[in-house]
Amino acid sequence: MPDFSDIVDTVIEVPVVPSFTKIGYAVRSRVDDWEDLDSYDLHGRTFVVTGSTSGLGRYTARQLAARGAHVVLNGRSHDKTAGVRDEITADTGSTEVSIAVADMGELDQVRAMAADLTSRFERIDGLLHNAGALSSERRENSTGIEATIASQVVGPFLLTSLLLDQLRAAAPGRVITMSSGGMYTAGLTVSQLQMPEPQYGGSEQYARAKRAQVTLNEMWAERVPADEVVFQALHPGWADTPGVEAALPTFRKVLGPLLRSSAEGADTMVWLAADDGEPVATSGEFWLDRRTRSIHKIGTTRKTDTPERRAELWNWCVEQTGDAVEPW
């Protein structure tokens, strides 16, 4: 028989709006009696956080640094990333904050960053994929891959591949991917993963990328033993971030005070990185508010999630990134 917290969770999960807004966070954190993030001691651990110069990534990096971890901040601009490092150092008192500059959508830069990280660290406890933005205009990276897909699917796939040995050294390392609830509206596709200019829509392209992310999270977990590396994905609910303000101003205006803060949106990512219980007991899960969730809410997306399309997605990522992936 479900306990009280399970019943409450189901009641707020089904209608979506209370689940994804700060209402869901407030209710679940109380009924599930969450461990305070301030209680974790992460001294001796190393985490790489992509897209950590603003929003959820910045909050995540700050929390990990405050708990004693060595945190590597990733951003596209050296000056901005170094500035955030200095701010986090001043805020937390930690001297264990460094930077690794690369555009996650430019594969040569990702390779260079991976080479830098493998030369600096024999062990990486967590790789947190947070980089990514919703763009209203279609752009491509230098090799012709649509920019949203390049930075949120192909770049993370490549970086994960190149850092596997360092992650395995943590036994288990953790790869945590920040997805979005928007992926619930998109089916799994490879042939239409990159939207062409005439049909391009920023929100739809973003949703397709996020669907690919959660699918690849499950596929990585199938290929890499959980005692070596644990793979988890999550969505933050609807959080009030600079990215939402820039890309979805009407959405932000309508929901207003119901949007989650960065602290509320990033909570589960920090918990998945820090906690040695549930987050490492399974691999390949999808989370919201410290609970596992289905990656489908509607039947139409479930029908697209076939073994054939999954294999096609994996093979396409391998083709885009070269020979970095182990030949499973």
Backbone torsions as a table, in degrees:
resi	resn	phi	psi	omega
1	MET	NA	131.7	-179.3
2	PRO	-61.0	143.1	176.0
3	ASP	-84.3	177.3	-173.9
4	PHE	-58.6	-42.5	-176.9
5	SER	-65.8	-34.9	177.6
6	ASP	-66.6	-40.2	178.9
7	ILE	-64.2	-46.0	179.3
8	VAL	-61.1	-43.8	-179.6
9	ASP	-59.9	-43.6	-179.4
10	THR	-64.5	-41.1	-178.3
11	VAL	-60.7	-40.5	-178.8
12	ILE	-88.2	-16.8	-178.8
13	GLU	-77.4	-40.7	-172.4
14	VAL	-61.5	-46.6	-177.2
15	PRO	-79.4	1.9	173.4
16	VAL	70.5	-58.3	-172.8
17	VAL	-57.4	-51.8	177.8
18	PRO	-65.1	-28.8	-178.9
19	SER	-69.2	-45.4	-173.3
20	PHE	-83.5	-20.2	-179.6
21	THR	-86.4	-176.2	-178.4
22	LYS	-67.3	-14.3	175.5
23	ILE	-61.5	-47.6	179.7
24	GLY	-59.7	-44.1	178.8
25	TYR	-60.7	-47.5	-176.4
26	ALA	-63.1	-44.3	-177.6
27	VAL	-69.0	-48.7	-175.6
28	ARG	-66.5	-38.3	-179.1
29	SER	-63.3	-27.9	179.7
30	ARG	-84.7	-49.8	-174.6
31	VAL	-70.6	-27.5	178.6
32	ASP	-93.0	-2.4	175.8
33	ASP	51.5	61.0	-175.4
34	TRP	-62.4	143.8	170.1
35	GLU	-66.7	132.7	178.6
36	ASP	-67.6	133.0	179.8
37	LEU	-60.1	-26.7	180.0
38	ASP	-68.1	-12.2	-176.3
39	SER	-83.3	-11.4	-174.9
40	TYR	-83.5	139.3	175.6
41	ASP	-110.3	113.2	-175.0
42	LEU	-113.2	19.1	176.7
43	HIS	-57.9	136.4	179.1
44	GLY	90.4	-5.0	179.6
45	ARG	-105.1	151.9	-179.4
46	THR	-123.7	130.7	179.8
47	PHE	-128.3	137.0	173.2
48	VAL	-106.0	123.9	-177.5
49	VAL	-119.0	111.9	178.5
50	THR	-82.2	152.7	-179.5
51	GLY	60.1	46.4	-171.1
52	SER	-104.6	20.0	-179.3
53	THR	-95.1	-5.2	177.4
54	SER	-159.0	169.6	171.9
55	GLY	56.5	-137.0	-174.9
56	LEU	-65.1	-37.5	179.9
57	GLY	-65.5	-40.3	179.6
58	ARG	-65.7	-43.9	178.8
59	TYR	-63.4	-43.0	179.0
60	THR	-58.8	-48.0	-179.8
61	ALA	-60.8	-41.4	-179.7
62	ARG	-64.5	-42.4	179.8
63	GLN	-64.1	-42.8	179.4
64	LEU	-64.7	-40.5	178.0
65	ALA	-64.6	-40.7	179.5
66	ALA	-64.5	-24.5	178.8
67	ARG	-89.0	2.8	173.0
68	GLY	102.8	-1.2	-178.6
69	ALA	-74.9	156.0	165.2
70	HIS	-83.2	124.7	-176.0
71	VAL	-118.3	127.9	175.5
72	VAL	-101.4	115.8	179.6
73	LEU	-86.9	132.7	174.7
74	ASN	-113.8	134.5	173.5
75	GLY	-153.8	172.0	-178.2
76	ARG	-83.9	-30.3	-177.5
77	SER	-103.7	128.1	178.8
78	HIS	-61.9	-47.0	-175.6
79	ASP	-64.5	-43.5	-179.8
80	LYS	-67.0	-42.9	-179.2
81	THR	-64.6	-42.2	177.7
82	ALA	-64.7	-36.1	177.8
83	GLY	-64.9	-41.2	177.2
84	VAL	-65.6	-40.6	175.8
85	ARG	-55.5	-46.7	-178.6
86	ASP	-63.9	-38.1	179.0
87	GLU	-67.3	-43.8	179.1
88	ILE	-65.1	-39.9	177.0
89	THR	-60.4	-44.4	179.9
90	ALA	-67.1	-38.6	-177.3
91	ASP	-71.3	-37.5	-171.6
92	THR	-102.8	-18.8	-174.4
93	GLY	79.8	3.2	-178.9
94	SER	-82.5	137.6	172.8
95	THR	-102.4	5.4	-177.5
96	GLU	-99.2	52.4	178.1
97	VAL	-129.2	124.1	179.5
98	SER	-131.0	178.8	-176.3
99	ILE	-128.6	157.6	173.5
100	ALA	-145.6	106.9	-171.1
101	VAL	-90.4	128.2	175.3
102	ALA	-171.5	146.2	168.5
103	ASP	-84.2	117.6	-176.4
104	MET	-65.1	-12.3	177.0
105	GLY	-91.8	-7.3	178.9
106	GLU	-106.2	108.6	-168.8
107	LEU	-65.5	-33.6	176.6
108	ASP	-64.6	-36.7	177.0
109	GLN	-69.4	-36.9	177.2
110	VAL	-64.1	-42.6	178.3
111	ARG	-62.2	-42.3	179.5
112	ALA	-64.8	-40.9	178.3
113	MET	-64.9	-41.2	178.8
114	ALA	-62.4	-41.3	178.1
115	ALA	-62.5	-40.2	176.9
116	ASP	-62.8	-45.2	-177.9
117	LEU	-67.3	-40.3	-179.7
118	THR	-69.7	-25.6	176.0
119	SER	-77.3	-24.4	-176.8
120	ARG	-93.5	-29.7	-172.3
121	PHE	-131.0	125.1	172.2
122	GLU	-78.6	-23.6	-177.3
123	ARG	-136.1	133.2	173.0
124	ILE	-125.7	119.7	-175.4
125	ASP	-77.6	-29.9	-179.0
126	GLY	-153.4	135.7	171.6
127	LEU	-112.7	114.4	-175.0
128	LEU	-109.2	109.4	-179.1
129	HIS	-85.6	106.1	-179.8
130	ASN	-124.2	-14.8	-176.0
131	ALA	-63.0	142.3	176.2
132	GLY	148.6	148.7	-180.0
133	ALA	-146.0	159.4	176.1
134	LEU	-97.0	120.5	-177.3
135	SER	-111.8	134.4	179.2
136	SER	-78.9	-16.5	-179.9
137	GLU	-114.9	140.7	179.4
138	ARG	-74.6	128.5	176.3
139	ARG	-132.6	161.9	176.5
140	GLU	-126.6	155.2	173.7
141	ASN	-80.6	-175.7	-173.5
142	SER	-68.3	-16.1	178.8
143	THR	-105.5	7.3	174.2
144	GLY	94.0	8.0	175.9
145	ILE	-86.1	134.8	177.6
146	GLU	-52.0	136.5	-166.7
147	ALA	-63.8	-38.0	179.5
148	THR	-63.6	-44.4	179.2
149	ILE	-68.4	-39.0	-179.6
150	ALA	-62.0	-45.0	-173.4
151	SER	-84.3	-24.0	-174.0
152	GLN	-112.6	-10.6	178.8
153	VAL	-122.4	-60.9	-173.0
154	VAL	-72.1	-47.0	179.5
155	GLY	-59.2	-49.0	176.5
156	PRO	-61.9	-37.5	177.5
157	PHE	-60.2	-44.5	-179.9
158	LEU	-66.4	-46.6	-178.1
159	LEU	-63.5	-41.5	176.2
160	THR	-57.5	-46.6	-179.2
161	SER	-59.0	-43.9	-174.6
162	LEU	-74.8	-20.4	-177.9
163	LEU	-105.0	9.4	-175.7
164	LEU	-58.3	-41.6	-178.5
165	ASP	-63.1	-42.1	178.4
166	GLN	-65.9	-37.7	178.9
167	LEU	-69.3	-40.6	178.2
168	ARG	-61.4	-30.4	-178.7
169	ALA	-64.5	-20.5	178.2
170	ALA	-80.8	-22.2	171.9
171	ALA	41.1	69.6	6.7
172	PRO	-103.0	147.5	165.2
173	GLY	-77.0	171.1	-179.0
174	ARG	-131.1	134.4	171.1
175	VAL	-117.5	118.9	-173.5
176	ILE	-123.2	125.7	-175.0
177	THR	-114.2	123.5	175.5
178	MET	-83.3	107.5	178.5
179	SER	-99.4	-148.5	-177.7
180	SER	-154.3	147.3	174.9
181	GLY	-62.9	-17.6	177.7
182	GLY	-62.3	-21.5	-178.6
183	MET	-67.7	-17.5	178.8
184	TYR	-63.0	-21.3	-177.6
185	THR	-89.2	-9.0	-173.1
186	ALA	-113.7	138.0	173.7
187	GLY	-84.3	170.0	178.9
188	LEU	-82.4	123.6	178.7
189	THR	-144.3	147.6	173.2
190	VAL	-114.3	-44.2	-179.8
191	SER	-63.1	-28.3	179.2
192	GLN	-116.9	22.3	-179.9
193	LEU	-63.7	-40.7	178.0
194	GLN	-98.2	111.6	-176.9
195	MET	-73.7	133.3	177.3
196	PRO	-74.2	163.5	-175.6
197	GLU	-54.2	-47.1	-175.7
198	PRO	-62.7	-31.6	-177.8
199	GLN	-102.2	4.1	-170.1
200	TYR	-65.0	133.2	171.3
201	GLY	-139.5	127.6	-173.3
202	GLY	-58.5	-45.1	-177.8
203	SER	-65.9	-40.9	179.6
204	GLU	-68.4	-41.6	178.7
205	GLN	-62.6	-41.0	177.8
206	TYR	-61.3	-44.0	-179.8
207	ALA	-64.0	-39.4	178.5
208	ARG	-65.2	-39.7	177.4
209	ALA	-63.5	-42.6	-178.3
210	LYS	-68.8	-33.8	173.8
211	ARG	-63.3	-43.7	177.8
212	ALA	-61.6	-39.0	179.4
213	GLN	-58.4	-50.3	-175.6
214	VAL	-69.9	-30.2	175.8
215	THR	-67.9	-45.8	178.6
216	LEU	-64.2	-33.0	176.3
217	ASN	-57.9	-45.1	178.1
218	GLU	-66.0	-37.8	-177.2
219	MET	-71.4	-38.0	173.7
220	TRP	-59.4	-42.7	-178.6
221	ALA	-64.2	-30.1	177.6
222	GLU	-72.4	-25.5	-173.0
223	ARG	-97.6	-28.5	-176.7
224	VAL	-112.6	123.3	-180.0
225	PRO	-56.2	140.9	-176.0
226	ALA	-67.4	-19.7	176.6
227	ASP	-80.8	-5.6	174.8
228	GLU	-100.6	-55.7	178.6
229	VAL	-143.0	133.7	176.0
230	VAL	-102.0	134.1	179.6
231	PHE	-113.4	128.4	177.5
232	GLN	-138.2	147.2	174.0
233	ALA	-127.7	159.9	-178.8
234	LEU	-153.5	166.2	163.7
235	HIS	-126.8	150.1	-169.5
236	PRO	-89.8	2.4	-166.9
237	GLY	78.5	-164.8	179.5
238	TRP	-95.8	104.5	-175.5
239	ALA	-109.4	147.6	179.9
240	ASP	-87.3	91.6	-178.0
241	THR	-116.5	165.3	175.5
242	PRO	-57.7	-33.7	178.5
243	GLY	-65.1	-41.9	177.8
244	VAL	-66.5	-41.1	179.3
245	GLU	-60.2	-40.3	-177.4
246	ALA	-77.6	-41.0	-171.1
247	ALA	-94.4	-29.2	-174.4
248	LEU	-131.0	61.1	-176.0
249	PRO	-62.7	-36.0	179.8
250	THR	-68.9	-45.3	176.2
251	PHE	-56.1	-44.8	-179.1
252	ARG	-65.0	-39.3	-178.9
253	LYS	-67.7	-40.7	-177.6
254	VAL	-67.2	-46.1	-176.5
255	LEU	-81.3	-30.6	173.4
256	GLY	45.5	-117.0	-173.7
257	PRO	-67.9	-8.3	178.4
258	LEU	-81.7	-14.8	179.4
259	LEU	-67.7	146.2	179.3
260	ARG	-74.7	151.9	171.6
261	SER	-76.1	169.2	176.1
262	SER	-60.4	-37.4	179.6
263	ALA	-63.0	-41.8	-179.8
264	GLU	-71.5	-39.1	-179.3
265	GLY	-70.0	-33.2	-176.5
266	ALA	-91.0	-7.2	-173.3
267	ASP	-53.0	-49.4	-175.2
268	THR	-67.6	-33.6	177.0
269	MET	-63.6	-45.6	178.8
270	VAL	-63.0	-43.1	179.9
271	TRP	-63.0	-42.3	178.1
272	LEU	-63.1	-30.4	178.5
273	ALA	-79.1	-32.6	-168.7
274	ALA	-98.4	-34.1	-171.0
275	ASP	-81.9	139.0	-178.4
276	ASP	-101.5	15.9	178.5
277	GLY	-102.0	-107.1	-176.8
278	GLU	-54.0	-40.2	-176.5
279	PRO	-62.4	-20.3	178.3
280	VAL	-113.6	5.1	179.5
281	ALA	-81.1	-21.6	178.9
282	THR	-137.3	171.1	177.0
283	SER	-142.2	148.2	178.5
284	GLY	84.2	18.9	-177.2
285	GLU	-91.2	166.2	175.7
286	PHE	-122.2	131.1	-168.7
287	TRP	-124.8	149.8	164.3
288	LEU	-143.8	129.3	177.3
289	ASP	51.2	50.4	173.5
290	ARG	62.0	20.5	174.3
291	ARG	-129.5	145.4	177.1
292	THR	-74.3	146.2	-177.6
293	ARG	-132.7	159.7	171.6
294	SER	-71.2	149.8	175.0
295	ILE	-87.0	2.9	177.1
296	HIS	-128.8	139.9	172.5
297	LYS	-117.7	-18.7	-179.0
298	ILE	-130.1	151.5	-175.3
299	GLY	-65.7	-29.0	-176.9
300	THR	-65.3	-37.3	178.1
301	THR	-74.7	-33.7	179.0
302	ARG	-62.5	-37.2	-178.8
303	LYS	-66.0	-27.5	179.9
304	THR	-79.6	-14.6	-172.8
305	ASP	-88.1	74.4	-176.7
306	THR	-103.8	157.4	175.7
307	PRO	-56.8	-36.2	-178.9
308	GLU	-65.3	-44.1	179.7
309	ARG	-70.0	-34.8	176.4
310	ARG	-62.3	-46.0	179.0
311	ALA	-62.8	-38.4	179.4
312	GLU	-64.4	-41.2	179.2
313	LEU	-63.4	-47.6	-179.6
314	TRP	-60.2	-46.7	-178.4
315	ASN	-64.9	-36.1	177.7
316	TRP	-64.5	-42.5	178.4
317	CYS	-63.1	-40.1	177.3
318	VAL	-62.3	-42.2	179.8
319	GLU	-63.0	-37.8	-178.7
320	GLN	-72.5	-28.0	-172.5
321	THR	-103.0	-7.7	178.0
322	GLY	89.6	-141.7	-171.2
323	ASP	-99.4	23.7	-174.3
324	ALA	-74.8	-24.7	-172.5
325	VAL	-89.8	138.9	177.7
326	GLU	-62.1	144.5	-175.4
327	PRO	-80.8	77.3	178.8
328	TRP	-71.2	NA	NA
